[in-house]
Amino acid sequence: MQQLISGRRLYSQAEDGQRVYLDDNERLAAREKVESLITENCVL
């Protein structure tokens, strides 16, 4: 989660081994998904 907040560039790896970097909108969507999963599954 910290990586999603920090602004560091995140990437996935394509089938050919190249890095595919997330743009700002993709990073925001990933952050929202993780926050939702935490809310649904973790007891604070």
RAQUIHU-V301705 format. One record per residue. RES is the residue in one small letter. SS is DSSP state (h for helix, s for strand, l for the rest). PSI is psi as a letter, one per 40 degrees, with the letter a starting at -180 (none if undefined). NEAR is the number of other ideal C-beta (glycine too) atoms within 8 Angstrom. Layout:
{{RES SS PSI NEAR} {RES SS PSI NEAR}}
//
This chain:
{{m l d 8} {q h d 5} {q h d 7} {l h d 10} {i h d 7} {s h d 6} {g l e 3} {r l i 5} {r l h 5} {l l i 10} {y s i 8} {s s i 7} {q s h 7} {a l i 8} {e l d 3} {d l e 4} {g l e 5} {q l i 6} {r s h 7} {v s h 8} {y s i 7} {l l h 10} {d l i 6} {d h d 5} {n h d 6} {e h d 8} {r h d 11} {l h d 8} {a h d 8} {a h d 11} {r h d 11} {e h d 8} {k h d 8} {v h d 10} {e h d 9} {s h d 8} {l h d 8} {i h d 9} {t h d 7} {e h d 6} {n h e 5} {c l h 6} {v l h 2} {l l none 2}}
//
